[in-house]
Amino acid sequence: MAMTRTPVRRVLDYTVLSVLAFVFALPALYLFLGSLKPSDEVLNGLSGFLPTHLSFDNYAAVLDSLNSDSTGYFWQFMGVSVLLSFVVVTGGLIVNSMAAYGLTRLKWRGQNAVFTLVLLLMLIPFESVAVPLFYMFNGQRNTLFIQALPFVANAFAIYQFHTFFKKIPPSIEEAARLDGAGPWRTFFAIIVPMSRPVFASVAILTFLIQWGSFLWPVLMVSDPSVRPLPLEMSVFQGQQPPDWGQILAFGVLLVLPVLIVFAFFQRWFVEGVASSAVKG
């Protein structure tokens, strides 16, 4: 029989959860409040946690121009990051979902061996192959194409799609086959509409990884015109003397698109995570 929580236990649980939520949210809150302060007040720590007066001057300075020697503006770097994320997320959803469908539903020789290889690729961190990739594509540096190419196909995304597709009853595809639908039509007209939760989950996770990508741009980008936001932030932070108020404002603007994307896909993301946790 399920144990019922007493009012005292319930108050205790909510108190502990509230304290933990505050602790985890404190860095983000400090980031936002610090972006509203003058630079000389940012490093005062908790003693100067609240700004003496609210000011969006740091945001205006960042959005206007990064500095007098910069060849571009904030929106240029934002545009590069948005374009790269769109290409990687969109291309990844198409490529990885189709690869997973082929590994899940289509029967062909070597299918299990290929899926085992996909699982093994999940164990290899990108840092271990970054240098070989650098030498392979050194002639294509400073291009948007080479910044996006290594991240379109993703072993973990294939595994997520594969896990979700296995839970779809085969009888649905058999009925479509009896109606004359081939594999392509079955996938795009039936499987894809039924798989919105996993598409949302993969889209959010892929976007998070791509939006915060730093190592690969460091290796492949030296031209400011194709520099994404995370790389530009490191350049911006390295300027002397550092303006910590503007640096924190830059950080807020860097995080904001992630929050917007998560808020837009939140419902499907939660459904996708929940469905992945339930065995078929």
N, C-alpha and C positions, 0 to 999 in steps of 0.2 A: 504494500500500500504506500502510495506516495506520501512523503512527509510534508505537512503544512507548516509554513513558516510563521512564527509568532510575530506580532507587530514590532517587538524589540529587535528581533533578528532581521526583519525587513528594513528597519531604520538603519541598523548597523551595516547591512549589505549596501544600501544606497549611499551611505556615508563613505564607506571604503571605495566604492566605485567612483564617487564624485571626486574624492581626493586623487585617485589614480588618473582620472580623466584630466584633472587640472594640471597634474605633474607632466603628463604627456603633451598637453596643449600649451604649457608655459613657454617653451622655446618659440613656437609659432606666434604666440601673443607678444613675446618680447621683440620678435622680428618686426611685427606690424607697428607696435608702439615706438620702437627705436627708429623706424623710418619716418616718424613724425617729429623727431627731435633734431635740434642742431647737432652738428658733428661732435662738438665738445661735450655734449651731455649723454651721448650714446653709451660710453664706456663707464658710466657711473655705477653700473650694476643694479642690484635690487633697490639700493638706496634712492636711486632716481628712476624707478621703474615707470612711473607715470610722467608723461611730458607736462611741462609747466604750461604750455599752450600748444594747441593743435595747429599744425602747419603742414601743408602739402608742397612746400617749396622744394623738398628733395625730389619728389615725383616730377615736378615741373622741370627741374634741372636735368633729370635723367631722360625724360621724354623729349626735351628740347634738343639736347646734343650731349653726347657722352663727354667730350672734352674738345678743346680748340684744335687739337692735332689729329682728331679722329677723321677718317675718311668716310665715315657713315654715321647714321643716326640709329637710335634705338629701334625704330620701326623697321629699318633695313635688316637688322639682326633678328628681330622677331619674325619677319617675313621668311627668312631663310629657315628658321627652326620650324615654323608652321608648315612650310612646303615640304621639308624633309620628313616631318612627322606624318603628314598626309600621305606621302608616297609610301613610306614604310608600313604604316598601318593598313592602308587600302591594299597595297600589293601583298602584304603579309596575310591579310584575311583571305584573299583569293588563292594565293599559292598554297598556304598551309592547310586551308580547309579542303582544297581539292586533293592535296597529297594525303591528308588523313582519310578522306573518303575512299581513295584508291586503296589504302592500306586496310581499311575496315571492311568494305563491302565487296570490292572486286577481287576475284580469285585469280592469281597468277603465280608463276614459278618464282621462288625467291622472296615471296611476300614477307614471311616471318624473319628472314635474314635482314631485309631492309628495315623492318620495324625495330629489330634489335639494334641495328646501327643507329637509328634515330634515338633510341634510349641511351646508347653510349655517348652520343654527341651532347646530350643534356649534361653529362658529367664534365665536359671540357669547358673551362672558363674562357671568355673571349680574350683575356689578357695573355693567355698562353699561345694564341695564334695571331695576335695583333702584329707582332714584328714580322712573321712570314708574309702576312697579308700586305704589310707596308712595302716589302721588297717586291711583291708580285705586282702591285698597282702603283708603284712609285711614279710611273710615267703619266698617270692620270690624276695627280694631285690637284687640289684647288678646284674641284668640280663638285657640283651637287650630286651628280650621278654616283660618284665613288663614295660619297658619304652615306648614301642610302643603300647601295647594293649589298653589303655584307649582312644587313639586318632584315632583309625582306623574308628570306626563308629562316624559320626558327624552329628548332627541334622541340622546345617546350610547348610552343603553340600547336604544333602537329600532334603532340601527345594529348593536349587538352581537347582538341577537336576529336581525336580518335576515341578518347574516353567517353565523350558525349554521344558520338555517332553509334557506339556499340549499344547504347541504351534505347535507341530507336527500334521499335519492333520491325523485323524484316518483312512482316506481312504487309506493311504499308508500301514498301517498294515492290513487292510481288503483285499487289493490286495495280500499281502504276504500270508495271511491265505488261500485265494482261490487257491494259488499256492502250498498249502500243507505245508507251514512253520508253525511250532509251536511257542510258546512264546519265547523259548530259541533262536531259530534260528532267529526269527524276531528281538529280542533285539540285538544280537551280529552282525548280518549281515546287518541290516538296521538302527536301532535306533542309535547304537554307531557311525557308520561312519557319520551320519547326525548331531551328537552332539559334534563335535570336539571343537567348541568354549566354551561350558559349561565345558567340560572335562578340557580344558586348564585353565579356570578361577578357577575351583575347585582345580586343581593341584597346581597352583601358591599360592592361599590363604592357602591351607593346608601346603604347603612347608614353607611359611613364618611363620606360627604358630608353626610348629614343629621345624624348624631350630632355632627359638628363645626361645624354651621351656626352662624354668629355674626352676619354682617352683617344678614340679614333680621330676626332677633329684635331686634337693636339698633334697627332702624327701626320695628318694629311692636309691640313689647312694652314696656309701662311698668308693668303690673300684676304684682307678684311671684307671684301665684297661678298664672300661666301662663308663668312664666319657665323656659326650658330650662337645663340644666346649664352649657353653655359661657358663656352670658350671666351666670349667677349666679356663675361662677368669676371673671369680670372684676370684678363688684361686690365679691366677697369679697376679691380681691387688692387692691382699692383702699382697703380699710379701713386706718385709721391707729391705732397703728403696725402695719405688716404682720407677721403671724406666718408666717414662711417655712416652718416645719415643717408647719403646717396647710395652707398653700397647696400644698406638694408632695404632702401626703396627699390633698388634693382632686384634684390632677392624676392621681395613681395611680388613684383611684376613678373618675375620668372615662375613663381609658384601659382599665380592666379589662373593661367590657362589650365593647369592640371586640375584645380578645384572645379573649374567650369565643366571640363570634360567628364569628371567623375560625377558631378551633380546631374549631368544630362543622361548618363548611362547607368546611374546608380541602381535603379530598379532591376534592370536586366542583369547587371553585374551580380547583385545579391542572389538572384534566381540562378545564375550560372554557377556561383560558388556552392549554393545549397544543393543543386542537382549533381554537382561533381562529388559531393560528400555522401550521396545516397547510392548504394549499390543497386544495379538493376537486377 
